[in-house]
């Protein structure tokens, strides 16, 4: 049986994944511009940023819901 995902969680993960992907691309480009390509820096930065962004968005949305 599949679990349903709420709209709130879908939006949080969608935004966090998009932002994380952009951050990973910037990290890879920055490493290449420095002349020192670092293997795996893009996926690492993407993963860390997705988790950080999802946690922050969850807190912001929770704060807004508590006020209403």
C-alpha positions, -999 to +999 in steps of 0.1 A: +000+000+000+014+033-010+016+062+014+002+095+003+024+125+004+009+158+015+011+189-007+032+206+019+059+179+019+058+177-019+064+214-022+092+214+004+110+185-012+105+200-047+119+233-038+148+218-017+158+195-046+158+223-071+179+245-049+202+217-040+207+209-077+216+245-084+240+246-054+257+214-066+262+228-101+277+260-087+301+240-066+312+219-095+317+250-117+336+268-090+359+238-085+366+237-122+373+275-124+399+271-096+416+245-118+412+218-092+383+195-102+371+178-070+354+145-079+320+142-061+318+177-048+286+184-068+266+155-054+279+161-019+269+198-019+235+189-034+228+164-007+238+187+021+219+216+007+187+196+001+187+184+037+194+219+050+169+236+028+141+211+035+146+215+073+145+253+070+114+253+048+097+229+072+103+252+101+092+283+082+059+267+071+053+252+106+058+287+122+033+302+097+007+274+105+011+279+142+003+316+140-030+311+120 
